[in-house]
Amino acid sequence: MIQIFRRSFVAGLLSLGLALLSLHGAQAQAQAQAQAQAQAQAQGTDTILVLDASGSMWGLVDGQSKISAARQAVDAILSKWNPADRLGVMVYGHRSKGDCKDIELMVPVSKFDPARIKAAIDGINPKGKTPISDSLRAAAEALHSTENKANVILVSDGIETCAPDPCAAAAELKKAGIGFTAHVIGLDVADPAAKSQLQCIARATGGVYLDAGNAASLTGALTKAVAATQGTKVASEAPPKPAAADPYLGKNLRGVARLAEGLDPISDEDVNWGVYKRAGGEKGEHVNTFYGAPFADNIAPGDYIVEVSYRQLKREFPLKVENGKPAALDVILDAGYVTSEGSVAGGAGKVDDVVWQVSDKGGRLIAQEYDAVPRFVLAAGNYTLTLTKGQSKTSKPFVVAAGDSSNVQLTLDVGKLIVTTTYAEGGPKVEKDLVVAVHQPAKADGDEGEKVAQEYDAESKFDLPGGSYEVMVTVGEAKGTARAEVKSGAPTRITVNLNAGVVGIKADGAQEIDIYGAERDINDERKRVSVSYEATTNVALSAGDYVAVATYADGQKAEKPFSIAAGKRQTLEIKQ
């Protein structure tokens, strides 16, 4: 018994010691990891932000272009950047439409300079291809000259269109022993092949992959990627193992669309592929419609005409599908992207509640959009873009070449005029039954200026070009006017005082109630102000003296004088 007790006691002590050692070891490991992270942050890391500026970055996410979302997100993370970390910016596809060598280190890896980085990214104009592999190699070469930890944050919205396999290129760079890690953010990536490729780059280099669908989520993804460069543990959104090599396996029809020959395939859910049977060279019976680009699906063998619809653009292409053979559509749309981020003269931010119109060179309306940032897909040619907000309008001619991705800048001269009305100085307010008209200033001959706009609300709002206007408010028989000076980019509030009141008249049995001014003219006649063919009437009148005359079926008349005070209601009863 004593021996058993001794053995148990010794075993217990041994277990306790091992547990204490394990706990101590875990604490020591955590402490060492924290110290290493703190040391890395103190020493700083070297990071290059590689930004996609291919033509597809003019695509829209949540009402703004992808490139605008990228600018907004980068602005947000710059304020949170560790000043000890060095940061560079590399961009591809921003200078040439079809050049795979269009890669530029716009800001070399150097001491953190947020103003320089912001200026570089604000000046990007997306237009070209997507050379991801060569961009990674160029970034690795730029980072190789330092002994600091080297990171790349790659933001891309599509698939490699120059080199065959950026994933293999990333793996080679990792094996080269230069401490290369790529954290990858997929911005609104719909193509499964493109997403798989981007995820593979992160997986091959030990980095994280993150999805982003708009400016807010891109800001969040960039914040996580920055944290990963600084040693924080960030969970990757890529699966641990790669997906199937061919996400379209088993499909006998695949479709790819390009704006122009030699450009990136379009990756956009707005592309529709309407498939029709061929009937003597024309579209016949509709067979199916496929959505998104690129796409893959199955279709029966036969001769077809495919109508490709992409926003404002439509093109037709022949298609022959043979039994047992895969068919491929690689169509050239001979078109370009056009967006516009309209601004208000003297104001800040985007202009909203607008109408955008595109007309061809003959003046024919081609397209119309209502979003704050429109996106048009237009055939190569000459056009005019018109921006309208309320009564303000501006236009600008532009040219679309095949493969272009352009942003037509328009600045609108528009201010907001807000009109309220009162019966008397200080109130009460007029809440209903009013007409608010805005006119150009009176003409030199004294005639009323041209009417510009009209509303009927207690608080009437007008979008107007900057300038002087006459505001005329009518309520019943009361009228008031005021001058308004509208400035572009700013609200202008005015209150029109009617100096009026309201009278309610009751004349039982009367067929007509007339209201006259109390004063008689040189011909001993009173001016009729209002008429009602009911036995009761309720009407707003300017302050002053009046006479109400009730007319009955037998021709008899009865009248009663009354006065109106500004801001007051008067009730009157007339008896036969």
Backbone torsions as a table, in degrees:
resi	resn	phi	psi	omega
1	MET	NA	-43.9	-180.0
2	ILE	-63.0	-41.1	-179.5
3	GLN	-65.4	-41.4	179.2
4	ILE	-61.7	-43.4	179.7
5	PHE	-61.1	-42.8	-179.8
6	ARG	-62.4	-44.4	-179.4
7	ARG	-62.2	-42.5	179.4
8	SER	-64.1	-41.6	-179.1
9	PHE	-64.1	-43.9	179.9
10	VAL	-64.9	-41.5	179.1
11	ALA	-63.4	-38.9	178.7
12	GLY	-64.0	-44.9	177.8
13	LEU	-60.1	-41.6	-179.0
14	LEU	-63.2	-43.6	179.6
15	SER	-63.1	-43.0	179.1
16	LEU	-62.1	-41.9	-179.8
17	GLY	-63.6	-42.6	179.0
18	LEU	-63.7	-40.1	179.2
19	ALA	-63.3	-43.2	179.2
20	LEU	-64.5	-40.8	177.9
21	LEU	-63.3	-42.4	179.4
22	SER	-62.1	-44.8	178.9
23	LEU	-62.9	-44.1	178.9
24	HIS	-62.1	-40.2	-179.9
25	GLY	-65.3	-41.4	179.3
26	ALA	-63.6	-42.6	179.0
27	GLN	-64.6	-40.5	180.0
28	ALA	-65.3	-39.7	179.4
29	GLN	-65.3	-44.3	178.9
30	ALA	-62.6	-40.2	-180.0
31	GLN	-65.9	-40.5	179.7
32	ALA	-65.5	-39.7	179.1
33	GLN	-64.7	-41.6	179.0
34	ALA	-64.8	-40.1	178.9
35	GLN	-65.1	-40.1	179.9
36	ALA	-64.5	-41.1	178.7
37	GLN	-64.6	-43.9	179.3
38	ALA	-63.2	-38.8	179.6
39	GLN	-66.2	-41.1	179.7
40	ALA	-63.4	-41.0	179.4
41	GLN	-66.8	-38.3	179.1
42	ALA	-67.0	-41.6	-178.6
43	GLN	-73.1	-33.8	-178.5
44	GLY	92.4	154.4	176.5
45	THR	-118.1	163.6	176.5
46	ASP	-108.9	124.6	-177.6
47	THR	-133.6	140.4	170.7
48	ILE	-116.3	125.5	173.1
49	LEU	-87.0	114.7	178.8
50	VAL	-100.5	114.8	-172.6
51	LEU	-112.3	129.6	176.0
52	ASP	-69.9	122.6	174.2
53	ALA	-127.0	33.2	174.3
54	SER	-71.4	167.6	-174.3
55	GLY	-58.2	-28.0	-177.7
56	SER	-68.6	-11.8	179.1
57	MET	-72.4	-4.2	170.1
58	TRP	-86.0	0.8	172.7
59	GLY	-63.3	160.8	-174.8
60	LEU	-103.6	140.8	170.1
61	VAL	-132.3	119.2	179.3
62	ASP	51.9	44.9	172.6
63	GLY	82.1	8.7	174.5
64	GLN	-140.9	155.6	-179.5
65	SER	-66.9	152.4	179.2
66	LYS	-61.3	-36.6	-179.1
67	ILE	-67.7	-34.5	175.8
68	SER	-66.8	-40.1	176.9
69	ALA	-61.5	-39.4	179.5
70	ALA	-66.2	-43.3	178.3
71	ARG	-60.6	-43.9	-179.2
72	GLN	-62.7	-43.0	-178.2
73	ALA	-68.0	-41.2	179.3
74	VAL	-64.4	-41.3	176.2
75	ASP	-55.6	-41.3	-177.1
76	ALA	-66.3	-40.5	-176.2
77	ILE	-79.3	-23.2	-179.2
78	LEU	-61.0	-33.2	-179.3
79	SER	-71.2	-16.2	-177.6
80	LYS	-106.4	2.6	-173.7
81	TRP	-70.6	141.3	175.5
82	ASN	-71.4	116.4	-176.5
83	PRO	-59.1	-20.8	179.6
84	ALA	-76.5	-18.1	-179.5
85	ASP	-84.3	137.9	177.3
86	ARG	-91.9	142.1	-174.7
87	LEU	-136.6	134.4	173.3
88	GLY	-122.9	165.1	-179.9
89	VAL	-129.8	126.3	175.9
90	MET	-120.4	139.0	-177.2
91	VAL	-131.6	140.8	174.0
92	TYR	-125.1	146.9	174.2
93	GLY	83.4	16.7	-173.2
94	HIS	-103.5	-2.5	-175.7
95	ARG	-119.0	-22.0	-174.4
96	SER	-143.8	145.3	-174.8
97	LYS	-71.8	-37.2	-172.1
98	GLY	-129.7	29.0	-173.3
99	ASP	-106.6	115.2	179.2
100	CYS	-72.5	-11.3	178.8
101	LYS	-96.1	7.6	-178.6
102	ASP	-78.6	77.4	179.0
103	ILE	-131.1	127.2	-176.3
104	GLU	-134.6	129.7	171.1
105	LEU	-83.6	90.9	-172.9
106	MET	-71.5	-34.5	176.5
107	VAL	-130.1	108.9	179.5
108	PRO	-61.4	158.3	177.0
109	VAL	-63.5	116.4	-173.8
110	SER	-159.8	-178.5	178.5
111	LYS	-53.7	138.2	-174.3
112	PHE	-56.2	121.0	-178.6
113	ASP	-133.7	87.5	-173.8
114	PRO	-61.0	-35.7	-178.8
115	ALA	-64.8	-41.0	-179.9
116	ARG	-66.8	-41.7	-179.3
117	ILE	-65.5	-44.2	-180.0
118	LYS	-62.4	-43.2	-179.7
119	ALA	-62.3	-39.0	-179.9
120	ALA	-64.9	-46.8	-176.2
121	ILE	-71.8	-34.9	177.8
122	ASP	-64.2	-25.1	-178.1
123	GLY	-89.8	3.3	-177.6
124	ILE	-74.5	136.1	175.8
125	ASN	-126.2	95.6	-174.8
126	PRO	-59.3	138.2	179.0
127	LYS	-161.3	-16.5	-165.4
128	GLY	-109.2	-148.5	-175.9
129	LYS	-93.2	-172.9	-174.5
130	THR	-124.9	78.9	179.7
131	PRO	-87.7	74.7	-175.3
132	ILE	-67.1	-46.5	-176.6
133	SER	-56.4	-51.7	-177.4
134	ASP	-68.7	-27.9	176.1
135	SER	-67.9	-41.2	176.9
136	LEU	-62.7	-42.8	179.3
137	ARG	-63.5	-42.9	179.6
138	ALA	-64.9	-38.3	178.5
139	ALA	-66.7	-42.1	179.4
140	ALA	-62.9	-39.5	178.8
141	GLU	-65.2	-40.5	179.6
142	ALA	-67.0	-29.7	-179.0
143	LEU	-85.8	-17.6	-172.7
144	HIS	-67.9	-21.2	-175.0
145	SER	-76.7	-5.0	-178.4
146	THR	-116.6	156.4	177.6
147	GLU	-94.2	-2.4	178.4
148	ASN	-70.9	163.1	175.0
149	LYS	-61.0	131.0	-172.8
150	ALA	-108.7	126.6	179.7
151	ASN	-130.5	150.3	170.2
152	VAL	-123.1	134.8	169.8
153	ILE	-112.1	110.1	-177.2
154	LEU	-101.4	125.2	174.8
155	VAL	-114.3	117.0	-177.0
156	SER	-141.1	150.0	178.3
157	ASP	-112.9	8.8	-177.4
158	GLY	-160.2	-169.7	-172.6
159	ILE	-91.8	154.5	174.6
160	GLU	-57.6	132.7	179.9
161	THR	-124.3	13.1	179.2
162	CYS	-121.9	-63.4	180.0
163	ALA	-88.1	159.6	-175.2
164	PRO	-71.9	-36.3	-169.7
165	ASP	-149.6	92.8	179.1
166	PRO	-67.6	-24.5	178.2
167	CYS	-65.0	-43.9	177.5
168	ALA	-64.8	-38.5	177.8
169	ALA	-62.4	-40.7	178.6
170	ALA	-64.0	-41.7	179.4
171	ALA	-63.6	-39.1	178.5
172	GLU	-63.1	-42.3	179.7
173	LEU	-64.5	-38.2	178.5
174	LYS	-64.1	-41.7	-178.8
175	LYS	-70.2	-20.0	-177.3
176	ALA	-68.8	-10.0	174.2
177	GLY	75.6	30.1	-179.8
178	ILE	-102.5	13.8	178.1
179	GLY	67.9	35.8	-173.0
180	PHE	-88.9	124.0	176.9
181	THR	-130.6	130.9	179.5
182	ALA	-113.8	119.7	171.7
183	HIS	-99.3	126.9	-168.5
184	VAL	-118.2	134.6	176.3
185	ILE	-118.9	121.4	176.3
186	GLY	-91.8	114.8	-176.8
187	LEU	-95.7	107.0	177.0
188	ASP	52.6	50.4	-177.9
189	VAL	-89.9	111.5	-179.3
190	ALA	-95.1	-28.6	-177.3
191	ASP	-74.0	118.7	-178.7
192	PRO	-62.4	-32.3	178.4
193	ALA	-66.7	-40.7	178.7
194	ALA	-65.4	-42.9	-179.8
195	LYS	-64.1	-42.1	179.0
196	SER	-61.1	-39.8	-180.0
197	GLN	-65.1	-44.7	-179.7
198	LEU	-66.4	-39.5	177.8
199	GLN	-63.0	-36.9	-178.9
200	CYS	-65.5	-36.5	178.6
201	ILE	-60.3	-46.9	179.6
202	ALA	-64.0	-43.9	-177.1
203	ARG	-64.3	-40.2	-176.2
204	ALA	-69.0	-24.0	-177.1
205	THR	-107.5	2.7	-179.1
206	GLY	79.8	16.8	179.7
207	GLY	-94.7	-173.5	179.1
208	VAL	-110.3	149.6	173.3
209	TYR	-111.5	136.6	-179.3
210	LEU	-135.7	139.8	176.6
211	ASP	-93.6	147.4	175.1
212	ALA	-142.9	134.1	-177.9
213	GLY	-111.5	-11.6	180.0
214	ASN	-159.5	-174.7	-175.6
215	ALA	-63.4	-40.3	-177.9
216	ALA	-65.7	-47.0	-179.5
217	SER	-71.5	-28.1	175.3
218	LEU	-67.5	-39.5	176.2
219	THR	-60.9	-43.9	178.2
220	GLY	-63.5	-42.1	-179.8
221	ALA	-66.3	-42.0	177.6
222	LEU	-64.1	-38.1	177.9
223	THR	-61.8	-42.6	177.8
224	LYS	-65.3	-42.1	-179.5
225	ALA	-63.7	-41.0	177.3
226	VAL	-61.9	-42.9	178.2
227	ALA	-60.5	-37.7	179.0
228	ALA	-64.9	-36.7	178.5
229	THR	-66.8	-23.5	-177.6
230	GLN	-95.8	10.5	173.8
231	GLY	96.2	-1.1	177.8
232	THR	-74.4	140.1	178.3
233	LYS	-73.7	118.8	-179.8
234	VAL	-124.4	131.2	-179.3
235	ALA	-76.3	129.1	177.6
236	SER	-79.8	146.4	177.5
237	GLU	-94.9	7.6	175.6
238	ALA	-88.9	142.8	176.1
239	PRO	-63.7	151.1	-178.1
240	PRO	-62.8	-26.8	178.0
241	LYS	-118.0	148.0	-179.2
242	PRO	-65.5	150.4	176.0
243	ALA	-73.3	176.8	179.3
244	ALA	-55.7	144.7	-176.6
245	ALA	-59.7	-34.3	-177.8
246	ASP	-123.6	101.8	-178.6
247	PRO	-68.4	-11.2	-179.1
248	TYR	-107.1	20.6	-177.4
249	LEU	-59.0	136.5	177.9
250	GLY	90.4	1.4	178.8
251	LYS	-100.2	140.8	-178.2
252	ASN	-100.7	-0.2	177.3
253	LEU	-135.2	128.8	177.9
254	ARG	-129.3	140.0	-178.3
255	GLY	-127.1	132.8	176.4
256	VAL	-131.1	136.7	177.2
257	ALA	-121.9	142.5	177.7
258	ARG	-130.1	146.7	177.0
259	LEU	-66.5	-39.5	-178.9
260	ALA	-149.3	164.0	-179.9
261	GLU	-57.2	130.2	175.6
262	GLY	85.5	-1.3	-179.1
263	LEU	-92.0	170.5	178.4
264	ASP	-57.0	147.0	169.0
265	PRO	-63.4	144.9	177.7
266	ILE	-74.9	133.2	173.1
267	SER	-116.3	98.5	-172.6
268	ASP	-159.7	130.8	179.1
269	GLU	-74.2	-11.0	-178.8
270	ASP	-79.7	-6.1	179.2
271	VAL	-82.4	126.7	177.2
272	ASN	-116.2	141.4	-179.1
273	TRP	-118.5	97.5	178.3
274	GLY	-87.4	120.4	-176.3
275	VAL	-104.0	124.9	-179.3
276	TYR	-125.8	147.6	172.9
277	LYS	-67.2	144.0	178.1
278	ARG	-78.0	130.8	177.9
279	ALA	-129.0	88.9	-179.9
280	GLY	60.6	40.3	179.0
281	GLY	86.6	-3.9	179.6
282	GLU	-113.5	166.6	174.3
283	LYS	-70.1	129.8	176.7
284	GLY	-109.1	-131.7	-177.8
285	GLU	-65.8	135.2	177.1
286	HIS	-72.4	131.9	-176.7
287	VAL	-103.4	-49.7	-176.2
288	ASN	-166.1	163.4	172.1
289	THR	-130.6	128.5	177.2
290	PHE	-108.1	150.3	-172.4
291	TYR	-123.2	140.9	176.3
292	GLY	93.4	155.7	177.3
293	ALA	-140.6	133.0	-6.0
294	PRO	-70.7	165.8	178.4
295	PHE	-139.1	162.2	174.0
296	ALA	-148.2	139.4	179.3
297	ASP	-163.4	-175.2	-179.7
298	ASN	-111.9	143.4	179.6
299	ILE	-148.9	148.2	-179.0
300	ALA	-69.4	150.7	176.2
301	PRO	-57.9	147.1	179.2
302	GLY	158.2	176.9	176.2
303	ASP	-100.5	129.8	-174.0
304	TYR	-134.7	164.5	164.6
305	ILE	-119.9	128.8	-179.4
306	VAL	-106.7	122.2	175.6
307	GLU	-97.4	113.5	179.6
308	VAL	-93.5	118.7	178.8
309	SER	-111.5	128.0	-179.3
310	TYR	-139.5	97.9	-174.4
311	ARG	51.9	-114.7	-174.7
312	GLN	-83.8	-1.5	-171.6
313	LEU	-106.3	143.1	172.9
314	LYS	-136.8	135.1	177.8
315	ARG	-139.2	148.5	178.6
316	GLU	-115.9	140.2	-178.7
317	PHE	-139.2	143.4	177.1
318	PRO	-77.5	152.2	178.7
319	LEU	-145.4	129.2	175.3
320	LYS	-120.4	123.1	178.9
321	VAL	-112.9	120.9	-178.8
322	GLU	-104.7	149.7	-178.3
323	ASN	-62.3	126.3	176.7
324	GLY	80.9	1.7	-179.1
325	LYS	-120.8	134.4	175.5
326	PRO	-71.0	141.1	178.2
327	ALA	-111.4	143.6	-179.1
328	ALA	-130.2	134.5	173.1
329	LEU	-110.2	117.3	174.1
330	ASP	-124.1	93.1	-167.9
331	VAL	-102.1	145.0	176.9
332	ILE	-105.9	119.7	-174.2
333	LEU	-86.2	-15.2	-179.1
334	ASP	52.5	54.1	-173.6
335	ALA	-145.0	177.9	178.1
336	GLY	-145.5	164.0	176.0
337	TYR	-93.7	141.3	173.6
338	VAL	-134.3	126.4	173.5
339	THR	-127.1	170.6	174.9
340	SER	-152.8	132.0	175.4
341	GLU	-110.8	80.8	-175.3
342	GLY	-62.8	147.1	178.9
343	SER	-128.1	163.1	179.7
344	VAL	-103.3	129.6	177.8
345	ALA	-59.6	124.9	179.4
346	GLY	81.5	-0.4	-178.7
347	GLY	-116.3	-178.2	-179.7
348	ALA	-125.6	151.2	175.7
349	GLY	83.6	-179.9	-177.6
350	LYS	-75.9	153.4	174.1
351	VAL	-87.3	134.3	-177.9
352	ASP	-124.7	178.5	-176.2
353	ASP	52.7	54.5	-173.1
354	VAL	-124.0	170.5	171.1
355	VAL	-124.7	127.6	175.3
356	TRP	-108.3	134.5	178.3
357	GLN	-132.6	136.6	174.8
358	VAL	-113.2	126.4	177.6
359	SER	-119.3	147.9	177.5
360	ASP	-80.4	-179.1	-174.0
361	LYS	-66.5	-16.9	176.2
362	GLY	-89.4	0.0	179.7
363	GLY	89.7	1.3	-179.1
364	ARG	-76.6	133.7	179.5
365	LEU	-69.2	123.8	-178.4
366	ILE	-100.6	-40.4	-174.6
367	ALA	-155.1	154.2	178.2
368	GLN	-143.9	133.9	-179.5
369	GLU	-134.2	158.7	-177.8
370	TYR	-124.6	1.5	-179.5
371	ASP	-74.2	156.1	177.0
372	ALA	-59.6	-38.7	175.0
373	VAL	-121.2	106.1	-178.8
374	PRO	-83.2	161.6	172.8
375	ARG	-136.6	120.9	-179.6
376	PHE	-113.9	142.1	170.5
377	VAL	-113.2	112.1	-169.8
378	LEU	-125.4	142.3	173.5
379	ALA	-63.7	151.0	179.4
380	ALA	-54.2	133.9	-178.9
381	GLY	161.7	-170.5	-178.2
382	ASN	-106.9	135.5	-175.4
383	TYR	-142.7	171.2	170.5
384	THR	-129.0	131.9	177.2
385	LEU	-104.1	129.2	180.0
386	THR	-120.6	131.8	177.9
387	LEU	-114.0	125.9	-178.5
388	THR	-127.7	133.0	172.6
389	LYS	-136.3	111.9	-176.3
390	GLY	59.3	-121.8	-179.7
391	GLN	-95.8	3.6	-179.7
392	SER	-98.2	141.9	-176.7
393	LYS	-150.6	143.3	173.5
394	THR	-146.0	149.9	-177.3
395	SER	-135.0	158.1	179.0
396	LYS	-154.3	129.0	175.5
397	PRO	-76.5	151.7	177.1
398	PHE	-154.0	164.0	-178.3
399	VAL	-122.0	137.2	175.5
400	VAL	-111.0	124.6	171.3
401	ALA	-106.4	150.6	-178.8
402	ALA	-55.2	126.1	179.6
403	GLY	91.3	-5.6	179.8
404	ASP	-67.3	146.8	167.3
405	SER	-130.7	103.5	-171.3
406	SER	-125.6	153.9	178.2
407	ASN	-119.8	109.4	-178.5
408	VAL	-87.5	111.5	-177.1
409	GLN	-82.6	126.7	176.0
410	LEU	-127.9	135.3	176.8
411	THR	-115.8	125.1	-172.9
412	LEU	-105.3	130.6	174.2
413	ASP	-84.6	98.4	-177.5
414	VAL	-150.7	135.1	174.3
415	GLY	-129.2	162.3	-178.1
416	LYS	-101.9	122.4	174.2
417	LEU	-104.4	124.6	-178.5
418	ILE	-118.0	122.1	-173.2
419	VAL	-118.3	125.9	169.1
420	THR	-119.0	160.8	-174.7
421	THR	-133.7	141.5	176.5
422	THR	-125.6	154.9	175.0
423	TYR	-75.8	-29.0	-179.5
424	ALA	-148.4	164.8	178.0
425	GLU	-56.3	122.7	-178.9
426	GLY	86.4	-2.8	175.9
427	GLY	119.9	176.6	2.8
428	PRO	-75.7	162.9	-179.8
429	LYS	-77.3	150.5	172.4
430	VAL	-85.4	122.0	-173.8
431	GLU	-104.7	-18.9	-175.4
432	LYS	-154.4	170.9	175.1
433	ASP	56.9	40.1	179.0
434	LEU	-120.9	154.3	175.6
435	VAL	-123.0	122.4	-179.2
436	VAL	-112.9	114.3	-178.3
437	ALA	-116.1	136.0	177.3
438	VAL	-108.2	127.5	-178.9
439	HIS	-120.7	155.6	165.5
440	GLN	-64.8	156.7	178.9
441	PRO	-54.8	153.3	-179.7
442	ALA	-56.0	147.4	-178.7
443	LYS	-74.9	169.0	-177.3
444	ALA	-61.8	-32.4	-179.0
445	ASP	-83.4	6.2	177.8
446	GLY	91.2	-7.3	179.4
447	ASP	-68.6	154.3	179.2
448	GLU	-64.0	138.7	179.0
449	GLY	-70.9	162.4	-177.7
450	GLU	-61.5	136.7	177.5
451	LYS	-71.7	132.8	-177.5
452	VAL	-99.9	-44.8	-176.3
453	ALA	-159.5	162.5	-179.1
454	GLN	-147.6	137.9	177.4
455	GLU	-136.9	173.4	-172.6
456	TYR	-135.4	15.3	-174.2
457	ASP	-95.8	153.8	176.9
458	ALA	-58.4	-34.0	170.8
459	GLU	-120.9	92.3	-175.8
460	SER	-86.6	134.2	-176.5
461	LYS	-120.2	137.7	-178.1
462	PHE	-132.9	136.8	170.7
463	ASP	-98.7	114.6	-170.9
464	LEU	-133.6	150.1	170.0
465	PRO	-63.3	152.3	177.9
466	GLY	-58.0	141.4	178.9
467	GLY	153.2	-172.5	-178.7
468	SER	-98.4	140.7	-179.2
469	TYR	-140.9	155.4	170.5
470	GLU	-104.1	125.2	178.4
471	VAL	-104.7	125.3	-178.5
472	MET	-119.9	123.0	-179.1
473	VAL	-114.8	132.7	177.9
474	THR	-122.3	128.3	174.7
475	VAL	-132.4	110.8	-174.2
476	GLY	60.5	-121.1	178.4
477	GLU	-103.4	7.3	178.8
478	ALA	-95.7	140.7	-178.8
479	LYS	-133.8	146.0	176.3
480	GLY	-143.7	150.0	179.4
481	THR	-132.7	156.2	176.5
482	ALA	-156.0	152.3	176.6
483	ARG	-92.4	140.1	178.5
484	ALA	-128.4	135.5	174.7
485	GLU	-110.8	111.1	-176.1
486	VAL	-98.0	133.5	176.8
487	LYS	-115.6	136.9	-179.7
488	SER	-63.4	137.3	176.5
489	GLY	81.5	6.1	-176.8
490	ALA	-141.4	150.2	175.5
491	PRO	-82.6	144.3	174.8
492	THR	-123.6	123.5	-179.9
493	ARG	-111.4	131.8	174.2
494	ILE	-133.9	155.0	174.7
495	THR	-122.2	126.5	178.4
496	VAL	-97.4	121.4	177.9
497	ASN	-93.1	117.5	-179.2
498	LEU	-77.3	-21.7	-172.3
499	ASN	50.0	56.9	-172.2
500	ALA	-142.8	168.0	174.6
501	GLY	-138.8	-170.7	-176.9
502	VAL	-128.8	138.1	175.8
503	VAL	-117.1	137.1	172.5
504	GLY	-114.4	122.1	-175.2
505	ILE	-118.8	135.3	177.1
506	LYS	-124.3	127.3	179.4
507	ALA	-140.6	87.2	-176.5
508	ASP	-57.2	131.1	178.0
509	GLY	85.6	-9.2	-178.3
510	ALA	-74.4	146.2	175.1
511	GLN	-97.4	-15.2	-177.2
512	GLU	-155.6	139.0	173.6
513	ILE	-124.4	119.0	177.3
514	ASP	-108.4	144.0	175.0
515	ILE	-117.7	126.5	-179.6
516	TYR	-119.4	154.0	168.9
517	GLY	-66.9	144.2	-175.0
518	ALA	-69.5	-30.7	-175.6
519	GLU	-79.3	137.3	176.8
520	ARG	-96.7	145.6	-179.5
521	ASP	-85.3	-171.2	-175.8
522	ILE	-63.1	-21.8	178.5
523	ASN	-94.8	14.8	179.4
524	ASP	60.5	35.2	178.8
525	GLU	-119.1	145.7	176.9
526	ARG	-99.2	145.6	-179.9
527	LYS	-81.2	125.7	178.1
528	ARG	-76.8	128.4	-176.7
529	VAL	-100.0	-39.3	-175.0
530	SER	-151.2	153.2	175.3
531	VAL	-140.2	141.7	176.5
532	SER	-137.6	140.0	-179.7
533	TYR	-104.2	31.4	174.9
534	GLU	-120.9	168.4	179.7
535	ALA	-81.3	-8.2	174.9
536	THR	-134.7	152.0	176.1
537	THR	-148.2	152.9	179.4
538	ASN	-139.4	115.9	-171.8
539	VAL	-147.1	145.1	175.1
540	ALA	-85.6	136.5	-178.9
541	LEU	-135.3	149.1	173.4
542	SER	-64.7	150.3	-179.8
543	ALA	-57.3	136.4	-179.1
544	GLY	156.6	-169.5	-177.5
545	ASP	-106.0	139.8	-174.8
546	TYR	-141.3	170.2	172.0
547	VAL	-132.8	130.8	176.0
548	ALA	-101.1	131.2	-178.8
549	VAL	-121.3	120.8	177.7
550	ALA	-101.3	133.1	179.2
551	THR	-114.4	133.1	-175.3
552	TYR	-109.2	170.7	-174.2
553	ALA	-60.2	-32.6	-178.3
554	ASP	-85.4	7.8	178.3
555	GLY	88.8	-8.1	178.4
556	GLN	-69.2	152.8	179.1
557	LYS	-130.2	147.8	174.6
558	ALA	-136.3	138.3	-177.6
559	GLU	-130.4	159.0	-178.9
560	LYS	-151.2	126.4	177.9
561	PRO	-77.4	154.7	176.3
562	PHE	-158.2	164.4	179.1
563	SER	-125.4	148.3	177.4
564	ILE	-112.5	128.0	174.2
565	ALA	-106.3	142.0	-178.7
566	ALA	-59.2	130.6	176.5
567	GLY	80.3	6.3	-177.2
568	LYS	-118.4	157.4	175.0
569	ARG	-109.5	135.6	179.5
570	GLN	-117.0	135.8	175.1
571	THR	-115.5	144.7	-172.0
572	LEU	-143.5	137.6	176.0
573	GLU	-124.8	129.3	179.3
574	ILE	-113.8	130.2	178.7
575	LYS	-114.2	143.9	-178.6
576	GLN	-70.3	NA	NA
